[in-house]
Amino acid sequence: MLLALDQVTKAYPPDVRAVEDVSLEVERGQFVALVGRSGCGKSTLLNLSGAMDFPTSGQVKIDGVATTGVDDAGLTRLRRGKIGFVFQSFQLLPALSVVENVELPLMLAGQSKVREIASERLRWVDMLEFGQRMPYQLSGGQMQRVAIARSLVHSPALLLADEPTGNLDSATGERILDLLRRLSTEQNAAVVLATHSSEAANRADMVVRMRDGRIVC
């Protein structure tokens, strides 16, 4: 099992339980949609699943490794080696070109052939011809495709996407969902998508409905 959450609770003082007693398993190649109203715990669950946050109780395992049992260096390797993140706000660095944004995770990891790998990922999302442009020269959908390319540079086994179509029109959002679906089918990656969109949920292999920090369906 690639991602396994076992009776996970995340509490914040004084008495907020953002996620409560959640158990969930996700396999490679599976496309999972987390659905629910704002504040129901979707983003917190994504952060826990990507080792960006840690449970108050319960256990999160990524490819068999418990996130709470790994030191900082190990967590960095885990995130860089197995996990990709895509956000609603794109989070591209404005001072870097498109291809430089995609190269950055590889450079930080000290990898070689960064331009070759970045170019291939941009080609996969149909953005290679925009490689020398700056983020401000792109549309929202184009920026999100670049963000997806950046998340794929290390061929993650698990991609976590937090409302990736939230700032896009419906047609552009459909294209982004097509890319995420392709990622799960063509590259056998697990995709976990937090969304308000029923259209996005309809693309998923499994829909997980959340309310008040719990899985209800």
ABEGO torsion letter per residue (X at the ends): XABBBBGBBBBBOAABBABBGBBBBBBBGBBBBBBEBBGAGAAAAAAAAAGABBBABEBBBBGGBBAAABBAAAAAAAAAAABBBBBAAGGBBAABBAAAAAAAAAAAAGBBGAAAAAAAAAAAAGAAAAAABBAAABBAAAAAAAAAAAAAAAGBABBBBBGAAAABBAAAAAAAAAAAAAAAAAAGBBBBBBBABAAAAAABABBBBBBGGBBAX
